Amino acid sequence: MSEQINLIVNGESRSCPPFCTLPKILQQLGYNPRLVAVEYNGEILHRQLWEQTEIQSGDRLEVVTIVGGG
């Protein structure tokens, strides 16, 4: 049985498998993890913590894509 957990991403309800790390959920949602900044439950999460950050049910993510230009 494939259980899913619920979370909020940019104000929208989403789901992912349990024990999913932040880079995996970003890829699942179609983001390039190298080109985004992430607010995790109200705090900017440093990139070096992403691999050890396991998404929990009810978590809130705000994902901002980085855009270059001049």
URQUIMO-V942525 format. One record per backbone hydrogen bond with DSSP energy under -1.0 kcal/mol. CO is the residue of the C=O (numbers start at 1). NH is the residue of the N-H. E is the energy in kcal/mol with one decimal. If there is no record, write none. Layout:
BEGIN
CO | NH | E
CO | NH | E
END
This chain:
BEGIN
5 | 16 | -1.9
6 | 58 | -3.5
7 | 14 | -3.0
8 | 61 | -3.4
9 | 12 | -2.0
12 | 9 | -3.0
14 | 7 | -2.3
16 | 5 | -3.2
20 | 55 | -3.1
21 | 25 | -2.1
22 | 26 | -2.3
23 | 27 | -2.1
24 | 28 | -2.4
25 | 29 | -1.9
26 | 31 | -2.7
27 | 30 | -1.3
32 | 35 | -2.6
35 | 66 | -3.1
37 | 64 | -2.6
38 | 45 | -2.7
39 | 62 | -2.2
40 | 43 | -1.2
43 | 40 | -3.3
46 | 49 | -2.4
47 | 50 | -1.5
50 | 53 | -1.4
53 | 22 | -1.7
56 | 59 | -2.1
59 | 8 | -2.6
60 | 41 | -3.4
61 | 10 | -3.0
62 | 39 | -2.7
64 | 37 | -2.5
END
